[in-house]
Amino acid sequence: MDFIGLIAGLLSDPRTAIAGWIISLGSVKVYAPLFLIVFIETGVVVFPFLPGDSLLFASGVFSADGGGLALWATLVVFYAAAILGNTSNYWIARLFGSRIIDSGKIKALTPERMAKLDGFFAKYGGLTIVITRFMPFFRTFAPFVAGTGHMNFGKFTLFNAIGGIAWVSLFVLTGYFFGGIPFVQEHFEIIVLGIVGVSVLPALIGAVKAAVASRKSGEPDPVAIEAEELEKAARAQHAKHAKQGDR
C-alpha cells in the first residue's frame, strides 16, 4: 500500500486499518507502521496532518485482551516514537531551520509566522512542548520552533518526555479501558471524530479569546490569526486525504 493510501485509510477508518495490519504483518511487525506514523507526524515538519490521536486510541482498543496487540509493547513503541520524533524535529530545525524557512517551500513556515510563533513560545516556555502534544498540527511545529529558537536541549528533552508520555498514555489507555464498551464499538468512527474535535478545541478556544481581546483593543492579534490559519490548513489536509481514501 502506498503512503497516501495508508494515511487515507487511517483517517477514514483507523480500526479497520490497524486490524488489516495485524492480520497481514503479525503481532510483532505491526508495531513498525504504528511507530512510523507517530514518528513522522511529530518528527517531520511537513506531515502535521497525520492522525496521531485516533491512531493511539485505536491501538489502545486493540491492546485489550484478544485484540492482537500487547499493552506494554504499544505504550513503549509509542513513547519511543513520540519522544524520538520530537527530538528529530528539534535537531532538523536547529541545524537546517533557517534554510527551510528561507526556502519558502513550506508555506506555514514563513519568517513572519515563525517570529510570531517564537513570541508565543517565549511567553509559555517549555510548557508549550507539553501543551501542544494534545493539539493536532501544533504538536508538529512546537519542537521545530524550539529548535530554531535554540532552546536548551536538556530543557527541551525534559518537557518532550513529559509531554510524549502523557499524550501516549492518555489516548492509548483510554482506548484500552473504554474501547470494549458496546457503545464505543458501535459508534467507533464518531468517537474518533470526537477525539480529534476535543484535541483541537483548546486551540480554537484560544483563538476565539485572542480575537475577542484584539477587537476590544482595536488591533488584530497575530497569535489568533496564526492559530486560525493553522487550523484551516489542518482541516484542509484532513479533508484532502479523506477524499483520496474514498476514491
C-alpha positions as CSV (number, residue, x, y, z in Angstrom):
1,M,0.0,0.0,0.0
2,D,1.3,3.5,-0.9
3,F,1.9,6.0,1.9
4,I,-1.0,8.3,0.8
5,G,-3.4,5.3,0.7
6,L,-2.2,4.2,4.1
7,I,-2.9,7.6,5.7
8,A,-6.2,7.9,4.0
9,G,-7.2,4.6,5.4
10,L,-6.2,5.7,8.9
11,L,-8.2,8.9,8.6
12,S,-11.3,7.3,7.4
13,D,-11.3,4.1,9.5
14,P,-8.4,3.6,11.8
15,R,-9.9,0.5,13.4
16,T,-10.1,-1.4,10.0
17,A,-6.6,-0.1,9.0
18,I,-4.9,-1.4,12.2
19,A,-6.9,-4.7,12.0
20,G,-5.6,-5.2,8.5
21,W,-2.0,-4.6,9.6
22,I,-2.3,-7.1,12.4
23,I,-3.6,-9.7,10.0
24,S,-1.0,-9.1,7.3
25,L,2.1,-8.3,9.4
26,G,1.5,-10.3,12.5
27,S,1.6,-9.3,16.2
28,V,5.3,-8.2,16.1
29,K,5.9,-6.4,12.8
30,V,2.6,-4.5,13.1
31,Y,4.4,-2.2,15.5
32,A,6.6,-0.9,12.7
33,P,3.9,1.1,10.9
34,L,2.5,2.3,14.2
35,F,5.9,3.6,15.2
36,L,6.4,5.2,11.8
37,I,3.2,7.1,11.7
38,V,3.7,8.8,15.1
39,F,7.4,9.4,14.5
40,I,6.7,11.1,11.1
41,E,3.9,13.2,12.5
42,T,6.0,14.5,15.3
43,G,9.4,14.4,13.6
44,V,8.9,15.7,10.1
45,V,7.5,19.2,9.9
46,V,5.8,18.7,6.5
47,F,3.4,16.0,7.9
48,P,1.4,17.7,10.6
49,F,-1.9,16.2,9.3
50,L,-1.2,12.6,10.3
51,P,-3.8,11.1,12.6
52,G,-1.8,10.7,15.8
53,D,-4.7,10.9,18.3
54,S,-7.0,8.5,16.6
55,L,-4.1,6.1,16.0
56,L,-3.2,6.0,19.6
57,F,-6.8,5.5,20.7
58,A,-7.5,2.7,18.2
59,S,-4.2,1.0,19.1
60,G,-5.3,1.1,22.7
61,V,-8.5,-0.7,21.8
62,F,-6.5,-3.5,20.0
63,S,-4.2,-3.7,23.1
64,A,-7.1,-5.2,25.2
65,D,-7.2,-8.9,25.7
66,G,-7.6,-10.7,22.3
67,G,-7.1,-7.6,20.3
68,G,-3.8,-8.6,18.8
69,L,-1.5,-6.0,20.4
70,A,0.2,-6.1,23.9
71,L,-0.5,-3.0,26.0
72,W,3.1,-2.7,27.4
73,A,4.5,-3.0,23.8
74,T,2.1,-0.5,22.4
75,L,3.0,2.0,25.1
76,V,6.7,1.6,24.8
77,V,6.6,1.8,21.0
78,F,4.6,5.0,21.0
79,Y,6.6,6.5,23.9
80,A,9.7,6.0,21.8
81,A,8.1,7.3,18.6
82,A,6.7,10.4,20.2
83,I,9.9,11.3,22.1
84,L,12.3,10.5,19.2
85,G,10.1,12.2,16.7
86,N,10.1,15.5,18.6
87,T,13.8,15.1,19.1
88,S,14.4,14.6,15.4
89,N,12.2,17.7,14.6
90,Y,14.2,19.8,17.1
91,W,17.5,18.9,15.5
92,I,16.3,19.3,12.0
93,A,15.1,22.8,12.9
94,R,18.3,23.6,14.9
95,L,20.6,22.6,12.1
96,F,18.6,23.5,9.0
97,G,15.6,25.6,10.3
98,S,16.8,28.8,8.7
99,R,17.3,27.2,5.3
100,I,13.9,25.5,5.4
101,I,12.1,28.8,6.3
102,D,14.0,30.9,3.8
103,S,13.3,28.4,1.0
104,G,9.6,29.2,1.3
105,K,8.7,25.7,0.2
106,I,6.7,25.1,3.5
107,K,4.1,27.9,3.3
108,A,3.3,27.7,7.0
109,L,6.9,28.4,8.0
110,T,7.4,31.9,6.6
111,P,9.8,34.1,8.6
112,E,6.9,36.3,9.7
113,R,4.9,33.4,11.1
114,M,7.9,31.9,12.8
115,A,8.6,35.2,14.5
116,K,5.0,35.2,15.8
117,L,5.3,31.6,17.0
118,D,8.6,32.4,18.7
119,G,6.8,35.1,20.7
120,F,4.1,32.6,21.8
121,F,6.9,30.2,22.7
122,A,8.7,32.8,24.7
123,K,5.5,33.5,26.7
124,Y,4.8,30.0,27.8
125,G,8.3,28.5,27.7
126,G,8.9,24.8,27.9
127,L,5.3,24.0,28.8
128,T,4.5,24.7,25.1
129,I,6.1,21.4,24.3
130,V,3.7,19.6,26.7
131,I,0.5,21.5,25.9
132,T,0.8,21.2,22.1
133,R,1.2,17.5,22.4
134,F,-2.6,17.4,22.7
135,M,-3.2,19.7,19.8
136,P,-3.1,18.3,16.3
137,F,-1.0,20.2,13.8
138,F,0.6,22.4,16.6
139,R,2.5,19.5,18.1
140,T,4.4,19.2,14.9
141,F,5.5,22.8,14.9
142,A,6.3,23.2,18.6
143,P,9.6,21.2,18.5
144,F,10.6,23.0,15.2
145,V,10.1,26.4,16.9
146,A,12.1,25.1,19.9
147,G,14.9,24.1,17.6
148,T,15.0,27.3,15.5
149,G,15.0,29.3,18.8
150,H,17.9,27.2,20.1
151,M,16.0,26.2,23.2
152,N,18.4,24.4,25.6
153,F,18.3,20.7,24.6
154,G,18.3,19.4,28.2
155,K,15.2,21.5,29.0
156,F,13.6,20.5,25.7
157,T,14.2,16.8,26.4
158,L,12.6,17.1,29.8
159,F,9.4,18.7,28.6
160,N,9.5,16.5,25.5
161,A,9.5,13.3,27.6
162,I,6.8,14.6,29.9
163,G,4.5,15.6,27.0
164,G,5.2,12.5,25.0
165,I,4.5,10.1,27.9
166,A,1.4,12.0,28.9
167,W,0.0,12.2,25.4
168,V,0.5,8.5,24.6
169,S,-0.7,7.3,28.0
170,L,-3.9,9.3,27.8
171,F,-5.1,8.1,24.4
172,V,-3.8,4.5,24.5
173,L,-5.1,3.8,28.0
174,T,-8.5,5.5,27.1
175,G,-8.8,3.1,24.2
176,Y,-7.6,0.2,26.3
177,F,-10.1,0.7,29.1
178,F,-13.1,2.0,27.2
179,G,-12.7,0.6,23.7
180,G,-14.5,-2.6,24.6
181,I,-17.7,-0.9,25.7
182,P,-20.5,-1.8,23.2
183,F,-21.5,1.8,22.7
184,V,-17.9,2.7,21.7
185,Q,-17.7,-0.3,19.4
186,E,-20.9,0.6,17.7
187,H,-20.0,4.3,17.2
188,F,-16.3,4.0,16.8
189,E,-15.9,6.4,13.9
190,I,-18.0,9.0,15.7
191,I,-15.8,8.6,18.8
192,V,-12.7,9.0,16.8
193,L,-14.0,12.2,15.3
194,G,-14.9,13.4,18.7
195,I,-11.4,12.8,19.9
196,V,-10.0,14.9,17.1
197,G,-12.5,17.6,17.9
198,V,-11.6,17.7,21.5
199,S,-7.9,17.8,20.6
200,V,-8.3,20.9,18.5
201,L,-10.7,22.6,20.9
202,P,-8.1,24.3,23.1
203,A,-6.5,25.9,20.0
204,L,-9.9,27.1,18.8
205,I,-10.8,28.5,22.3
206,G,-7.5,30.3,22.5
207,A,-8.0,31.8,19.0
208,V,-11.5,33.0,20.0
209,K,-10.3,34.5,23.2
210,A,-7.5,36.3,21.5
211,A,-9.8,37.5,18.7
212,V,-12.2,38.9,21.3
213,A,-9.4,40.6,23.2
214,S,-8.0,42.1,20.0
215,R,-11.4,43.5,19.0
216,K,-11.7,45.2,22.3
217,S,-8.3,46.8,21.9
218,G,-9.0,47.6,18.2
219,E,-5.9,45.8,17.0
220,P,-5.6,42.5,15.1
221,D,-4.0,39.8,17.2
222,P,-1.2,37.9,15.4
223,V,-1.4,34.8,17.5
224,A,-5.2,34.5,16.9
225,I,-4.6,34.9,13.1
226,E,-1.9,32.3,13.1
227,A,-4.0,29.8,15.1
228,E,-6.9,30.2,12.7
229,E,-4.6,29.8,9.6
230,L,-3.0,26.7,11.0
231,E,-6.4,25.2,11.9
232,K,-7.7,25.9,8.4
233,A,-4.7,24.2,6.9
234,A,-5.0,21.2,9.1
235,R,-8.7,20.7,8.3
236,A,-7.9,21.1,4.6
237,Q,-5.2,18.4,4.8
238,H,-7.6,16.0,6.6
239,A,-10.3,16.6,4.0
240,K,-7.9,16.1,1.2
241,H,-6.7,12.8,2.3
242,A,-10.1,11.6,3.4
243,K,-11.3,12.2,-0.1
244,Q,-8.4,10.3,-1.6
245,G,-9.3,7.4,0.6
246,D,-12.8,7.3,-0.9
247,R,-11.6,7.0,-4.4
